Amino acid sequence: MDNFLKAREILKEYNQEHLLSFYDELDYEEKEFLVNQILRIDFKQIFDLYEASKTDEVIPCNLIEPLPYFDKTKLSCDDQNSYIALGETYIKENSLAVVTMAGGQGTRLGYKGPKGSFELDIVPKKSLFEILCDNLKKANAEYNVTIPWYIMTSIYNDEATKKFFEDKNFFGYPKDSIKFFTQSQLPLIDITENLILEETYKIKEASNGNGDVFSALKRHGMLQDMKNRNIKWVFFSGVDNVILDIVDPLFIGLTAKNNTPISSKTLFKEDANSPDWIFAKRNGKPAIINSSHLSTDMKIAKNENGYDLYREINMLAHLFSMPSVELIANRSLPYHRAFKKNTFVNDEGMKQIPESPNTFKFETFIFDAFSYFDDMVLLRVNKEDEFAPIKDFNGPHNPEVAKDLYLNKLNRI
Ligand code: UTP
């Protein structure tokens, strides 16, 4: 059977024949693109996910317990020094790898091009990728190593990201120590249970969440590359936090000393009643949970030493031991469903911007990996020291705020 017939059969099986509505009007290349896309998409997976997500909660939350944290500002000098010394032994033996998850679409920022190529308006201007690279170069010089840097892209920005690095001559970083790997994507599905067209020849898909990082590392041979380099610790973060310490000996030492395979940096949740998700133990395992699971008393509860029980929030800064990365790469993470506004090609073949959310998007989150472990270490850090992500132009995480925090930190070092 030729590919077109195969594709049509698949669509018929899943009631999605509308995706071929404009097929006859397409040119040869567009036809080929659409047919290949249909053959690549796992329709069973997307419809199974859609069915499964109809129940409100992905993971039941029966028992909630606190997950204790270390407050960086309250560590004694002796403790700090011993954690730093231990962390430095790992960095000096070149057993730390850094992973930057840059496969998101940066929808809120709406910047054309990979989000990592967005420039902070400082003198001279610096892209988010260059700022990350500066951190690595500084650590390399200090510890006389070359930290391998793994960058996760998606089909939407992979080519442009690689080109950006080529054009910038890899910011002077050793080329063989920067590795790009692409994550997967999933189609969106609308309220009538139909996949939508982004163009008359293209089904709308989106990156399937930063939780894909583990299996993507494995799929693209990056785990093997890490093993070949004798990596022991892997630090994961996003592309947009311009002041995060991505090479942090204290954080590595604290995790190693506590004998836990994973750890996260956290921020204090200033407003106990805000909807931010918090770190806790869910059913005996570390997790990040929706604060709607907490009673009013729990939201402000403290232990006998005055430490908050449920106020640690996620800032996308996680450390995993190498065996724990490998473990998760062989497991699956749950998908979460988000309801979003997405432009689609309507019955007349015209692009239509919906007035309200119209499509479901499915994503896995890196933090769902925590529940595969019995325990983890949390390190609460100061917001002004390590949290300046760029998310959009008008909200609290805009480029101007990030620039001020970046310059502030620079002046303090
Ligand atoms: P965000 O959820 O903030 O996404 O991702 P985003 O792409 O930056 O922006 P929006 O939500 O579309 O406006 C946090 C980090 O996780 C990465 C992003 O690139 C960012 O560094 N990410 C997100 C991925 O690598 N893959 C994904 O599928 C989603």
Residues whose N, C-alpha, C, O or C-beta is under 5 A from the ligand:
A	BS01	UTP	M101 A102 G103 G104 Q105 G106 T107 R108 L109 M152 S207 N208 G209 N210 G238 V239 D240 K391
